């Protein structure tokens, strides 16, 4: 069934029932070891580290053991070389960072970027819960954010869904003053919340993702696995065919003349520069980067992004 034929689909809003229904699209998907692949050409690919490994016990060193796993404390205490043994963690925290600021309430086709973010967040949450992981994260808007400590079970996904549905941006005509850089403060909150060995999923258009934000990303990546999903609208990448167009956010209006080739090229280059910057950031920090355009099916983005090895 296509998104347009789905009764739960609304391109400009979300509902609790609609986000709960997305659990059906997540069956058979896993956040365990796999390969992050490109939905569109040019996406950065890297291997998952897989689920975290936790210490189980130490035993005497045996020929063929990896010397990197030598337990030096036990070795020093006993005078005999010992090796650490590890077992796969039964669960791990999955933190989902959801951007619902004003620029996310925009699209010229498909669905609002905010709708994409909410649907992706819900599906990632359902997948994590299906594999018995704990789900938490940050849901943030222009002037507020909500910290969700990781919890088990369906209630964790429902809690995140409730915060996304009640975000102020869904109220038509509502304007809220931006008193802080909440993209930055939400990253500070995320770093406080995340414990080593977690999976961090970041859903945003990453507008204004400056050097300070990148430092927080590097900090998160040191001891965690990170997936970034870049959400954008086609108009942000390429202006429409030659002609006069009027754009409005409900308060302000902007006229553009796309017969101006210089304007069109500058617009394309600005987006490409941002895209290249994200790709470079992903490579330098070993982060998994996915792309979701507003007219992409979020379920397909996840399915193709989480291809198993």
C-alpha positions in Angstrom: 0.0 0.0 0.0 1.4 3.4 -0.9 1.8 6.2 1.6 -0.9 8.2 -0.2 -3.4 5.3 0.0 -2.6 4.7 3.7 -5.4 6.1 5.9 -2.8 6.8 8.7 -0.7 9.0 6.4 -1.0 12.8 6.6 1.7 14.9 4.9 1.6 17.8 7.4 0.7 16.2 10.8 1.2 13.1 12.9 -1.1 11.1 15.2 -0.5 8.7 18.0 -2.5 6.0 16.1 -0.6 6.5 12.9 2.8 6.2 14.6 1.7 3.1 16.5 0.6 1.5 13.2 4.2 1.9 11.8 5.2 -1.0 14.2 3.8 -3.3 11.5 6.3 -2.1 9.0 9.2 -2.9 11.3 8.8 -6.6 11.5 11.9 -8.5 10.6 14.2 -5.4 10.8 17.1 -5.3 13.1 19.6 -2.7 14.4 22.2 -5.4 15.0 25.3 -6.0 12.9 24.8 -4.9 9.4 25.9 -2.4 6.8 24.5 1.1 6.5 23.9 1.5 2.8 23.0 4.4 0.5 19.4 5.1 -0.5 20.8 7.5 -3.0 24.2 7.6 -4.6 26.9 9.4 -2.7 25.9 8.3 0.8 28.6 7.3 3.2 28.8 3.6 4.0 30.5 2.0 7.0 30.0 -1.2 9.0 28.2 -1.4 12.2 30.3 -2.4 15.2 27.4 -4.6 16.2 25.9 -4.9 19.6 28.1 -4.1 22.5 30.2 -6.8 24.3 30.3 -7.0 28.0 32.9 -8.6 30.3 32.0 -12.1 31.4 35.1 -13.6 33.1 38.8 -14.2 32.9 40.6 -17.5 32.3 44.2 -18.6 31.7 45.6 -17.5 28.4 45.4 -20.1 25.6 47.3 -20.3 22.4 45.4 -18.3 19.7 43.8 -15.9 22.1 43.8 -12.2 21.0 46.5 -10.5 23.0 44.4 -7.3 23.0 42.1 -9.1 25.4 44.7 -10.0 28.1 43.5 -9.1 31.6 46.6 -7.3 32.9 45.2 -6.9 36.4 44.6 -10.6 36.9 47.9 -11.4 35.1 49.8 -9.2 37.5 48.1 -10.6 40.5 48.5 -14.2 39.7 51.7 -14.1 37.7 50.1 -16.1 34.9 48.7 -14.6 31.7 44.9 -14.4 31.7 42.4 -13.5 28.9 39.2 -11.6 29.3 36.1 -13.3 27.9 33.1 -11.3 26.7 29.5 -12.1 26.0 27.1 -10.2 23.8 24.9 -7.8 25.7 21.3 -8.9 25.9 20.2 -5.3 25.5 21.6 -1.8 24.9 20.3 1.7 25.1 19.0 3.2 21.9 18.9 7.0 22.0 16.8 8.8 19.3 17.5 12.5 18.9 14.5 14.1 17.1 14.6 17.6 15.6 11.1 19.2 15.6 12.2 22.9 15.2 10.4 25.3 12.9 12.5 24.6 9.7 11.4 20.9 10.0 7.8 21.9 9.3 8.4 22.4 5.6 8.0 20.4 2.4 7.1 21.0 -1.3 6.4 17.3 -1.9 5.9 14.2 0.1 5.6 15.0 3.7 6.9 17.7 6.1 10.5 17.0 7.3 9.0 16.9 10.8 6.6 14.1 9.7 9.6 12.2 8.2 11.5 12.6 11.5 8.6 11.5 13.6 7.9 8.4 11.5 11.6 7.4 11.4 11.9 7.9 15.1 8.9 5.7 15.7 10.1 3.0 13.5 13.6 3.0 15.0 12.0 2.8 18.4 9.8 -0.2 17.4 12.7 -2.0 15.9 14.8 -1.5 19.1 11.9 -2.7 21.3 11.4 -5.8 19.1 15.0 -6.8 19.8 14.6 -6.1 23.6 16.7 -2.9 23.6 15.9 0.1 25.8 14.6 3.2 24.1 15.1 6.8 25.1 16.5 10.1 23.6 15.7 13.7 23.1 12.7 15.3 21.4 13.4 19.0 20.9 11.8 22.1 19.3 12.6 25.8 19.0 12.3 26.6 22.7 12.1 23.3 24.6 13.4 19.8 24.8 12.3 16.6 26.5 14.8 14.1 27.8 13.7 10.5 27.8 15.7 8.0 29.8 16.0 4.6 28.2 13.3 2.2 29.1 12.1 -1.2 28.0 8.9 -2.3 26.4 6.2 -0.7 24.3 5.6 2.0 26.8 9.0 3.5 25.9 8.0 3.9 22.2 4.6 5.3 23.3 6.2 7.8 25.6 8.4 9.1 22.7 5.4 9.2 20.3 3.4 11.2 22.8 6.1 13.8 23.1 6.4 14.1 19.4 2.7 14.4 18.8 2.4 17.2 21.5 5.3 19.2 20.1 4.3 22.9 19.7 5.2 23.1 16.0 2.1 21.1 15.0 -0.2 23.8 16.1 -1.0 25.9 13.0 -0.2 29.5 13.3 1.7 29.2 16.5 4.9 31.2 16.8 7.3 30.6 19.6 10.4 32.7 20.3 13.7 31.0 20.0 15.5 31.9 23.2 18.4 29.4 22.9 20.2 27.3 20.3 18.3 24.2 21.1 20.1 22.1 18.6 23.2 22.7 20.7 21.6 22.5 24.1 19.8 19.3 23.1 23.2 17.8 22.2 24.5 18.8 25.6 21.5 17.0 27.1 22.1 14.0 24.9 25.7 13.7 26.0 24.6 13.7 29.6 22.0 11.1 28.9 24.1 8.6 26.8 26.2 5.9 28.4 29.1 4.1 26.6 28.0 1.3 24.4 24.8 2.9 23.2 23.3 3.4 19.8 22.5 7.0 19.0 20.2 7.9 16.1 20.0 11.5 15.0 17.1 12.7 12.8 17.4 16.3 11.5 17.9 18.5 8.5 21.1 19.5 10.3 20.7 23.2 9.4 23.0 25.2 11.6 25.0 22.2 12.6 28.1 24.2 13.5 31.6 23.4 14.8 30.4 23.3 18.4 27.7 20.8 17.5 30.3 18.7 15.6 32.5 18.5 18.7 29.6 17.0 20.6 29.1 14.5 17.8 32.7 13.5 18.1 32.3 13.1 21.8 29.3 10.9 21.3 31.0 8.8 18.7 34.0 8.0 20.9 32.2 5.3 22.9 29.0 4.8 20.9 27.6 3.9 17.5 25.9 6.8 15.8 23.5 7.0 12.8 22.7 10.3 11.3 19.7 10.6 9.0 19.7 13.8 6.9 16.2 14.9 6.1 15.6 17.4 3.3 13.1 18.6 0.7 13.9 18.6 -3.0 13.4 22.4 -3.2 16.3 22.8 -0.8 18.6 21.0 -3.3 17.3 22.2 -6.6 15.0 25.2 -7.5 12.0 24.5 -9.8 11.9 25.2 -13.5 12.3 28.7 -14.8 9.5 31.0 -13.7 8.3 33.3 -10.9 7.4 31.6 -7.6 6.0 32.9 -4.3 6.9 31.1 -1.1 5.3 31.6 2.3 5.6 30.3 5.8 2.2 31.7 6.7 3.6 35.0 7.9 6.3 36.1 5.5 6.4 35.8 1.7 9.4 35.4 -0.7 9.3 35.8 -4.5 12.0 34.0 -6.5 12.8 34.1 -10.2 14.2 30.8 -11.2 15.0 32.0 -14.7 18.0 33.6 -13.1 20.6 31.0 -13.8 23.1 32.5 -11.4 20.6 32.3 -8.6 19.7 28.7 -9.4 23.4 27.7 -9.5 24.2 29.4 -6.2 21.3 27.7 -4.6 22.4 24.3 -5.8 26.0 24.9 -4.7 24.9 25.9 -1.2 23.0 22.7 -0.7 25.8 20.6 -2.2 28.3 22.3 0.1 26.1 21.4 3.1 25.8 17.9 1.8 29.6 17.5 1.3 30.2 18.9 4.8 27.9 16.2 6.3 29.7 13.5 4.2 33.1 14.7 5.4 31.8 14.8 9.0 30.6 11.2 8.6 33.9 10.0 7.3 36.0 11.8 9.8 33.9 10.6 12.8 33.1 7.1 11.4 29.4 7.9 11.6 26.7 6.1 9.6 24.9 8.7 7.3 21.6 8.0 5.7 19.5 10.3 3.5 15.7 10.8 3.6 14.1 13.1 1.1 10.6 14.2 2.0 9.1 12.2 -0.9 11.0 9.1 0.1 9.1 6.3 2.0 10.7 6.4 5.5 10.1 2.7 5.9 12.1 2.0 2.7 14.9 4.3 3.9 15.2 2.2 7.0 15.0 -1.1 5.2 17.7 -0.2 2.7 19.8 1.5 5.3 19.8 -1.5 7.6 20.7 -4.1 5.0 22.3 -7.1 6.7 25.8 -8.2 5.8 
